[in-house]
Amino acid sequence: MATVCNYRAMTVATPHHVAVLALAPVVAFDLSIPAQMLAAVETRAGTAAYEVRTLTPDGSPVPTVNGYDVIPQGDLSLLEDADTVIVAGTHCPEVLDAGTVDDSVAEALRRAARRRARLVSLCTGSFVLAAAGLLEDRRAATHWRYAQQFRRLFPEVVLDIDPLYIADRGILTSAGGAAAIDLCLHLVREDHGSSVANRVARYNVVAPMRDGGQAQYIEHPVREDAGTSTAGARTLMAEHLDRRLSLKDLAAHCHMSVRTFTRRFRQETGLSPAEWLASARLAHVRHLLESTELPVDDIASRAGLGSGTNLRKHLRTALGTTPSAYRRAFRSATTAGAPSLSEDQRVRPAGT
């Protein structure tokens, strides 16, 4: 994914400004994660690499779904100079039931998008971005429990409830619950490299990348009746990326006809089986480039892409880069264009 703001040019004296928007009632867990994960990163000079500030539309305290109120640090004006804008999950009825958001909130988010700030949503925060018109014709994630109403409210958005998080043209969205942790670690990895992100993960006692090679993919019970779900086919594909599985094989695995399987797969994921498999293979390629020294041809074989030449073509198309450039950027925090964080980067406790 191409970066869309100047956060890579951050200096020691200028921390990356993160504004976290809370709409009542906000999900307290989501609200706490950006500060916990991002505030753990500091520069070589010992200063905070990120400045995380929480805001509400008018700067007033906001109730949480967990039974207590949160006092913000400001109002919508905090979005004006934010490098990254994060929308926390919300149970706001107007947002979840009607797909609407206050005009002042929508316009503030659209202004942030126009000046190319990095936009992020956690859990049902994707409803807010969609209501502001920022997810049209994009892939997006949300909590699997709200998938049906999201699709009803925002048919113009390509909802995919399988990935832990999705990055599409500068806007990042996460699935529910702890997927917000995975997405925040991805932000650190994108900004400062895998070494720093791994240290943040260890300090917080969480996995740097979940599910091994399938770090960005997780199966959700989108239907109560497992006999009508295509989740089993996705599991089969994810566990055998190097195999060529036909639509007939996948449909048979789910005890469906090819026609029914294809239709239901797209209903549940927003993608065709081929598109989903391509995304899964790319995620595995990225994981292996970041975490191993395997030759490109070996990675291509493990990911089911055949040859290094084919892998390079896919990576160039999807991310606009080469395997060697990607590996340099994500294996080292001191590569050109990355903030000045050292390989022995310290991770400090949040709030200190």
C-alpha positions as CSV (number, residue, x, y, z in Angstrom):
1,M,0.0,0.0,0.0
2,A,1.4,3.4,-0.9
3,T,1.8,5.8,1.9
4,V,-0.5,8.9,1.7
5,C,1.0,11.4,4.1
6,N,4.4,12.7,5.2
7,Y,4.8,10.7,8.4
8,R,7.9,8.9,7.0
9,A,9.6,12.3,7.1
10,M,9.0,12.7,10.8
11,T,11.9,14.0,12.8
12,V,12.9,13.4,16.4
13,A,11.5,16.8,17.3
14,T,8.1,16.3,15.6
15,P,6.2,13.3,16.8
16,H,3.6,11.7,14.5
17,H,0.2,13.2,15.6
18,V,-2.6,10.6,16.0
19,A,-6.2,11.8,16.7
20,V,-8.6,9.2,18.0
21,L,-12.3,10.1,17.4
22,A,-14.8,8.8,20.0
23,L,-18.5,8.8,19.3
24,A,-20.9,8.0,22.1
25,P,-21.2,5.3,23.3
26,V,-17.6,4.4,22.3
27,V,-16.1,1.0,22.7
28,A,-13.6,1.5,25.5
29,F,-11.4,-1.3,24.4
30,D,-10.9,0.2,20.9
31,L,-10.3,3.6,22.5
32,S,-7.5,2.3,24.6
33,I,-5.5,0.4,22.0
34,P,-4.0,3.2,19.9
35,A,-2.5,4.9,23.0
36,Q,-1.3,1.6,24.4
37,M,0.3,0.3,21.3
38,L,1.6,3.5,19.6
39,A,2.8,5.3,22.8
40,A,5.1,2.4,23.4
41,V,7.4,3.6,20.6
42,E,10.1,6.2,21.2
43,T,12.9,7.7,19.2
44,R,16.6,7.3,19.7
45,A,16.5,10.5,21.7
46,G,14.0,9.0,24.1
47,T,11.0,11.1,23.0
48,A,7.6,9.7,22.0
49,A,7.4,8.8,18.3
50,Y,3.7,9.2,18.4
51,E,1.5,11.8,20.1
52,V,-2.0,10.2,20.6
53,R,-4.9,12.5,21.5
54,T,-8.5,11.5,22.0
55,L,-11.3,13.7,20.9
56,T,-15.1,14.0,20.8
57,P,-17.1,16.2,18.4
58,D,-17.5,19.0,21.0
59,G,-14.8,18.1,23.4
60,S,-17.2,16.9,26.1
61,P,-16.8,13.6,28.0
62,V,-18.1,10.6,26.2
63,P,-19.9,7.5,27.7
64,T,-18.5,4.1,26.8
65,V,-20.4,0.9,26.3
66,N,-18.6,-0.4,29.3
67,G,-20.3,1.8,31.9
68,Y,-17.9,4.7,32.5
69,D,-17.2,8.0,30.8
70,V,-14.0,9.1,29.1
71,I,-12.6,12.7,29.2
72,P,-11.2,13.7,25.8
73,Q,-8.3,16.0,25.1
74,G,-10.1,18.1,22.6
75,D,-12.8,18.5,19.9
76,L,-12.9,18.1,16.1
77,S,-10.2,20.8,15.7
78,L,-7.7,18.1,16.7
79,L,-8.3,16.5,13.3
80,E,-6.9,19.5,11.5
81,D,-3.2,18.7,12.1
82,A,-3.4,15.0,12.6
83,D,-1.1,12.8,10.6
84,T,-3.3,9.7,11.3
85,V,-7.0,9.8,12.2
86,I,-8.4,6.8,14.0
87,V,-12.1,6.2,14.5
88,A,-12.8,4.0,17.5
89,G,-15.7,1.5,17.5
90,T,-19.1,2.9,18.5
91,H,-22.5,1.6,19.3
92,C,-24.1,4.9,18.3
93,P,-27.7,4.0,17.0
94,E,-27.6,6.7,14.4
95,V,-24.4,5.3,12.9
96,L,-25.2,1.6,13.2
97,D,-28.9,1.6,12.5
98,A,-29.3,4.5,10.1
99,G,-25.8,4.8,8.6
100,T,-25.7,8.5,9.3
101,V,-23.2,10.7,11.1
102,D,-23.3,14.3,12.2
103,D,-22.5,16.7,9.4
104,S,-19.7,18.3,11.3
105,V,-18.0,14.9,12.0
106,A,-18.4,13.8,8.3
107,E,-16.9,17.1,7.0
108,A,-14.0,17.0,9.4
109,L,-13.2,13.5,8.3
110,R,-13.5,14.4,4.6
111,R,-11.2,17.4,5.2
112,A,-8.6,15.0,6.7
113,A,-8.9,12.8,3.7
114,R,-8.5,15.7,1.3
115,R,-5.2,16.7,2.9
116,R,-4.1,13.0,2.7
117,A,-4.0,12.2,6.4
118,R,-3.9,8.4,7.0
119,L,-7.5,7.3,7.9
120,V,-8.1,4.3,10.2
121,S,-11.1,2.7,11.7
122,L,-11.3,0.1,14.4
123,C,-14.3,-2.4,14.6
124,T,-17.6,-0.5,13.9
125,G,-15.6,2.7,13.3
126,S,-15.9,1.7,9.7
127,F,-19.6,2.6,9.8
128,V,-18.5,6.2,10.5
129,L,-16.0,6.4,7.6
130,A,-18.6,4.8,5.3
131,A,-21.3,7.3,6.5
132,A,-18.9,10.1,5.6
133,G,-18.6,8.7,2.1
134,L,-15.0,7.7,2.4
135,L,-15.2,4.0,1.7
136,E,-17.1,4.0,-1.6
137,D,-15.7,1.4,-4.0
138,R,-13.1,0.3,-1.4
139,R,-12.6,-2.9,0.4
140,A,-13.2,-2.5,4.1
141,A,-13.5,-4.6,7.3
142,T,-15.7,-4.4,10.3
143,H,-16.9,-6.7,13.2
144,W,-18.4,-9.8,11.6
145,R,-21.5,-9.4,13.9
146,Y,-22.4,-6.2,12.1
147,A,-21.7,-7.4,8.5
148,Q,-25.3,-7.8,7.4
149,Q,-26.4,-4.4,8.5
150,F,-23.2,-2.8,7.1
151,R,-23.9,-4.3,3.7
152,R,-27.5,-3.1,3.9
153,L,-26.5,0.5,4.8
154,F,-23.5,0.8,2.5
155,P,-23.9,-1.5,-0.6
156,E,-21.3,0.7,-2.4
157,V,-18.5,-0.6,0.0
158,V,-16.9,-3.9,-0.7
159,L,-17.1,-5.5,2.8
160,D,-14.7,-8.3,3.6
161,I,-15.1,-9.8,7.0
162,D,-12.3,-12.4,6.7
163,P,-9.1,-10.2,7.1
164,L,-8.1,-9.0,10.5
165,Y,-7.6,-5.6,8.8
166,I,-7.6,-4.2,5.3
167,A,-5.6,-1.4,3.7
168,D,-7.1,0.1,0.5
169,R,-5.7,3.2,-1.0
170,G,-4.7,5.0,2.2
171,I,-7.6,4.0,4.4
172,L,-7.2,1.1,6.8
173,T,-10.1,-0.7,8.6
174,S,-10.0,-3.5,11.1
175,A,-12.3,-6.3,12.1
176,G,-13.8,-6.4,15.6
177,G,-12.2,-6.8,19.1
178,A,-8.5,-7.5,19.3
179,A,-8.0,-7.1,15.5
180,A,-7.5,-3.4,16.5
181,I,-4.2,-4.5,18.1
182,D,-3.2,-6.2,14.8
183,L,-3.9,-3.1,12.9
184,C,-2.1,-0.8,15.3
185,L,1.0,-3.1,15.1
186,H,0.7,-2.9,11.3
187,L,0.9,0.9,11.6
188,V,4.0,0.7,13.7
189,R,5.5,-1.8,11.3
190,E,4.6,0.4,8.3
191,D,6.1,3.5,9.9
192,H,9.2,2.0,11.7
193,G,9.8,-1.5,10.4
194,S,9.2,-5.0,11.8
195,S,11.9,-4.8,14.5
196,V,10.2,-2.0,16.3
197,A,6.7,-3.5,15.9
198,N,7.9,-6.8,17.2
199,R,9.3,-5.1,20.3
200,V,6.0,-3.3,20.9
201,A,4.2,-6.7,20.5
202,R,6.5,-8.3,23.0
203,Y,6.1,-5.5,25.6
204,N,2.3,-5.9,25.3
205,V,2.5,-9.7,25.3
206,V,0.7,-10.1,22.0
207,A,1.7,-11.9,18.8
208,P,3.5,-9.6,16.3
209,M,1.5,-11.3,13.5
210,R,-1.3,-13.7,14.2
211,D,-2.0,-17.1,12.7
212,G,1.5,-17.7,11.5
213,G,1.8,-17.2,7.8
214,Q,-1.9,-16.2,7.5
215,A,-1.4,-13.2,9.8
216,Q,-4.1,-11.0,8.1
217,Y,-6.8,-13.7,7.8
218,I,-9.2,-15.2,10.3
219,E,-12.3,-17.2,9.9
220,H,-15.6,-15.8,11.5
221,P,-18.8,-17.8,11.9
222,V,-20.8,-15.5,9.5
223,R,-23.7,-17.9,9.6
224,E,-25.0,-20.1,12.4
225,D,-25.5,-23.0,10.1
226,A,-22.0,-24.2,9.3
227,G,-23.4,-26.3,6.5
228,T,-24.2,-23.2,4.5
229,S,-20.9,-21.4,5.1
230,T,-17.9,-21.1,2.8
231,A,-15.5,-20.7,5.7
232,G,-14.3,-24.2,5.3
233,A,-13.1,-23.5,1.8
234,R,-11.3,-20.4,3.0
235,T,-9.5,-22.5,5.6
236,L,-8.6,-25.1,3.0
237,M,-7.2,-22.5,0.7
238,A,-5.3,-20.7,3.5
239,E,-3.7,-24.0,4.7
240,H,-2.7,-25.0,1.2
241,L,-1.7,-21.9,-0.6
242,D,0.8,-23.8,-2.7
243,R,-1.9,-26.1,-4.1
244,R,-4.2,-25.4,-7.1
245,L,-7.7,-26.0,-5.9
246,S,-10.5,-25.8,-8.5
247,L,-13.9,-24.3,-7.9
248,K,-15.3,-27.8,-8.1
249,D,-12.9,-28.9,-5.3
250,L,-13.8,-26.0,-3.1
251,A,-17.5,-26.4,-3.7
252,A,-17.4,-30.1,-2.9
253,H,-15.5,-29.3,0.3
254,C,-18.5,-27.2,1.4
255,H,-21.1,-29.7,0.0
256,M,-22.4,-27.2,-2.5
257,S,-22.8,-26.9,-6.3
258,V,-20.2,-24.6,-7.9
259,R,-22.9,-22.1,-8.7
260,T,-24.1,-21.9,-5.1
261,F,-20.7,-21.9,-3.7
262,T,-19.5,-19.0,-5.9
263,R,-22.6,-16.9,-5.1
264,R,-22.4,-17.5,-1.4
265,F,-18.6,-17.0,-1.2
266,R,-19.1,-13.5,-2.7
267,Q,-22.0,-12.8,-0.4
268,E,-19.9,-13.7,2.7
269,T,-16.6,-12.0,1.7
270,G,-17.3,-9.5,-1.0
271,L,-14.7,-11.2,-3.2
272,S,-14.6,-14.1,-5.7
273,P,-12.7,-17.2,-4.5
274,A,-9.8,-16.2,-6.9
275,E,-9.7,-12.7,-5.5
276,W,-9.7,-13.9,-1.9
277,L,-6.9,-16.4,-2.7
278,A,-4.8,-13.7,-4.4
279,S,-5.1,-11.6,-1.2
280,A,-4.2,-14.5,1.0
281,R,-1.2,-15.3,-1.1
282,L,0.0,-11.7,-1.0
283,A,-0.4,-11.6,2.8
284,H,1.8,-14.7,3.1
285,V,4.4,-13.3,0.7
286,R,4.6,-10.1,2.9
287,H,4.9,-12.1,6.1
288,L,7.8,-14.3,4.6
289,L,9.6,-11.2,3.2
290,E,9.4,-9.5,6.6
291,S,10.2,-12.4,8.9
292,T,12.6,-14.7,6.9
293,E,15.6,-14.6,4.6
294,L,14.2,-17.1,2.2
295,P,15.0,-16.5,-1.5
296,V,12.2,-15.0,-3.6
297,D,11.8,-18.2,-5.6
298,D,11.2,-20.2,-2.4
299,I,8.7,-17.7,-1.1
300,A,6.9,-17.8,-4.4
301,S,6.6,-21.5,-4.2
302,R,5.3,-21.5,-0.6
303,A,2.7,-18.9,-1.5
304,G,1.5,-20.7,-4.6
305,L,2.8,-18.1,-7.0
306,G,5.0,-20.4,-8.9
307,S,8.1,-18.4,-9.7
308,G,10.0,-15.4,-8.4
309,T,9.1,-13.6,-11.6
310,N,5.4,-14.1,-11.0
311,L,5.8,-13.0,-7.4
312,R,7.6,-9.8,-8.4
313,K,4.7,-9.0,-10.9
314,H,2.1,-9.5,-8.2
315,L,4.0,-7.4,-5.6
316,R,4.5,-4.6,-8.1
317,T,0.8,-4.6,-9.1
318,A,-0.5,-4.7,-5.5
319,L,2.0,-2.6,-3.6
320,G,4.0,-0.8,-6.2
321,T,7.3,-2.2,-5.0
322,T,9.8,-5.0,-5.4
323,P,10.6,-7.9,-3.0
324,S,14.0,-6.5,-2.2
325,A,12.7,-3.0,-1.6
326,Y,9.8,-4.3,0.6
327,R,12.2,-6.5,2.6
328,R,14.6,-3.6,3.2
329,A,11.8,-1.3,4.3
330,F,10.2,-3.8,6.7
331,R,13.2,-5.7,8.0
332,S,15.1,-2.6,9.1
333,A,14.0,0.5,11.0
334,T,16.9,2.5,9.7
335,T,16.3,2.2,5.9
336,A,16.0,5.3,3.8
337,G,12.7,7.1,4.2
338,A,12.0,5.6,7.6
339,P,11.9,7.6,10.8
340,S,15.2,7.7,12.8
341,L,14.6,4.7,15.0
342,S,17.4,2.4,15.8
343,E,17.5,-1.4,15.5
344,D,17.9,-1.6,19.3
345,Q,14.9,0.7,19.6
346,R,13.6,0.8,23.2
347,V,9.9,0.3,23.9
348,R,8.7,2.3,26.8
349,P,5.5,1.7,28.8
350,A,2.5,3.6,27.6
351,G,1.8,6.8,29.6
352,T,5.4,7.2,30.9
